[in-house]
Amino acid sequence: MTISPLAPASFPDLPVIDGVTFAAAQAGVKYKNRTDVMLALLDAGTAIAGVFTRSATRSAPVLDCQTKLGGDPTGPAAILVNSGNSNAFTGGAGVASVAAVTSAVSSETGVPETRVFTASTGVIGEPLPHDRIVAKIAELKAGQSADGLADAAKAIMTTDTFPKGSATEIEVGGEKVRIAGIAKGSGMIAPDMATMLVYIFTDAKIDQSALQAIVSERNDQTFNCITVDSDTSTSDSLIVAATGKSGVDVTGNADFAEAVHSVMLDLAHQVVRDGEGATKFVTVSVEGAQTDADARRVALSIANSPLVKTAVAGEDANWGRVVMAIGKSGAVADRDRISIRFGDITVAQNGWRAPDYSEEATSAYMKNAELEIGVDLGIGAGSSTVWTCDLTHGYISINADYRS
């Protein structure tokens, strides 16, 4: 597999988060000779928050996790994830598979079934061979390690070309609080809550409701602001677990909320950088809209436009396609007040090509691996920023034979 040209130089060093351990194994759910299942075990008292896809066809694991969120945090918890099969659109069989896996994890580890959270990612509509996962749970328990988060990141990959990790730490009252997370995602990315599969762990002390408030708010500014192909997954799940083992209470602490945000945004950007077939990382910034919601509509219209994305792939400074995307967005706009820039180069202003527009300079800018498309609607104070990638033939190649 060719690694995305936009990938980070290396996987980051992730700190040990006191109160959680990890293990990964090869269950052969779909893939041969690669890890495809991971198990995280969390100490009693861990607060768990999350957001999940609002797709009408969301998977059995998503529905199960949604019912368990906010439950009694006094007991230990577990997170089990498999790749290769999404256990989505599998009817009663999917529900039975979740029950079989959660029951087996509970029996092997002593974690109450109500605190076993599962996720599956991969092909939709195929029954999950859960017996292969169940057969590996004893091995996963025996292999638990405090520094196993990097292996877990690899186990949850599907079409990803690189594992995704991020971490940070802050000081609160002179004491350190650590945050580390992993994510998977490459295609079927247009989140409607969270995106793909994301797991973030911290040793901070915080109750579930306060953690949930942070996750929900910061999700809208990070994972809900990325798109690869405009398609929302049946399996999108984001879980944040706070073990409390640092003893540092971060309830109401703005620095902690910002630190969680920074990890979420980094992981969200890595997903875009690993967009299927991607060669360009694109920031779309919109200002001057009547409302923030209108700015978001315009930004996503641009970011999701196949014509805009293919122009970016071809390094064509075709700002007319941006004009098209603004017009079709449904947001309030005045043609004669719109300005557009590529990076620092103004290509159009006041509804017309900029007087000093240079095709040569703009074409040269389009050769960069990281690009910004900026729009000023000129009618208000609303603003929004989203992130996307280009659309290349590589995307077609990956998805034309995804099930084979």
C-alpha angles and dihedrals in degrees: 000000000000112000115234113265087228094057120123115261091251144350109275125248103256118206123234110259109214111233100033134078133184143205135178132200144176109255098162094230088155109323125073124220096005135094111262107164132055134185126201120192119202128197123248113278095037113149113221125199129174151161126214141192118284091209113141087227098049118158131262093251091053092051091048093050092049091057092050100047114111094021127141107308097196096095129062121273139212137201120201122184131180130189129207098051126049098201086222126141088014099124120205090348089063092053090049091051092054090049092049093050097044091046092051093048090049093049093048099042106026092239111142112251088237088064098047110102119191136186134184128196132185136054117023122225100023120114111252112245089222093168088073090056094045089052089060100048096091089051090048092051093048092049097054114142133174090224097046098104093104091056090049090055090057094046094060096052123114116164090352113128094204137021115254124223138157137176143175140169135210137189120240116183090344093306125111123241118193130205126186132169146175133203142184127206140119109149138020086048120156103109124210097189109350127344141244111329119319129174122185125181132193136174091218121124112236135135121250098251093052091047091048091053091054094046094049094047097044093043089064089056097046124019093026089056099061131083134175103172108353092252119126116214126235089224108045110148134166119185126180118191125194113194096187091218095131088063089223113133109216098175107142092003110143094198091058092050090051091048091053088048092053093053092046093049093047091052091045091053091049090056090055091046087056094047109146107275093354122161099163132054109210130195114199113198123185126186137162093051123146089245138001088251091057090048089053091050091054094044093051092044089057095041093049098043111115089205093054092044095049091047088054090049090052091046088238115154091217100156090167087078089058089053088052093050092050091051096050095045096089092233122129109266139162111214093212095054099050121115125185131193136183105211106316093335115103107215099172135015137176091008096306142081110283112260093234096040112150117199090192095054094044093048089051090052091052090064091071119105091226119050139175126209111196126192129186112191091189098215107093149347100276118124141174139171127205133173130224143150137233125272115240137168086262089074090057093047092053096046100037091073103020094135096049 
